[in-house]
Amino acid sequence: GGGGGRGPRRVVPLVTGWQLAASTCYYALFAAAPFLREAFGLSRLLVGVVVTTLTLGYTLGLFPVGAVVDGYGEKRVLVVSLLALGAGVAAVTVAPTYAALLAVAFGIGVAYAAAMPGTNRAVVRGVGRARQGVAMGVKQVGVTAGSGLAALLVVTAAPLVATWRAGFLAAGAFAGVTVAVFAVGYPSGRGSGRLDLPDLRGLS
């Protein structure tokens, strides 16, 4: 049902904050493209492969992560996902080789795949039907704001005081603080308790 019993005044800010932190981590790799080129001695093509690998991880993760959200509830998945995103951006700063960078990028993409099914389920379960459209819109602001914050941290702020890597560490720290607040404040949500493959015929 549309619910509303979880208190939209609590759910919407928490989910929006989660989305902001997650998008900051995800889009940090986009913002860092010129720095990655210099740090790893890459051509424009190989930098593009990093972004493609990130997006591929996200795309391939959507179906299985959506099934995990249905099976185990959005709270658990969103907590684990944001922890993984924070660890992922921190790992970018110490990736020793291009291959390692690609592996980290793929992992960040998979972790970010929880954003759409997890936060949408949170809004549907936590906000009454009459306000779900507005809540979805507010939550989605976190995507655009996260992209802007990533650029601010990686491209503008961090190089002024250290290097672009400091921007990634700041994004990871932001994710860590956000996941702690989310884990404490978000109501527990149970899933079906089983992991089912998506019924594509039924969905169609």
Sequence and secondary structure as in RCSB ss.txt:
>XXXX:A:sequence
GGGGGRGPRRVVPLVTGWQLAASTCYYALFAAAPFLREAFGLSRLLVGVVVTTLTLGYTLGLFPVGAVVDGYGEK
RVLVVSLLALGAGVAAVTVAPTYAALLAVAFGIGVAYAAAMPGTNRAVVRGVGRARQGVAMGVKQVGVTAGSGLA
ALLVVTAAPLVATWRAGFLAAGAFAGVTVAVFAVGYPSGRGSGRLDLPDLRGLS
>XXXX:A:secstr
    TT HHHHHHHHHHHHHHHHHHHHHHHHTHHHHHHHHT  HHHHHHHHHHHHHHHHHHHHHHHHHHHHH HH
HHHHHHHHHHHHHHHHHTT  SHHHHHHHHHHHHHHHTTHHHHHHHHHHHHS GGGHHHHHHHHHHHHHHHHHHH
HIIIIIIHHHHS HHHHHHHHHHHHHHHHHHHHHHS      SS     HHHH 
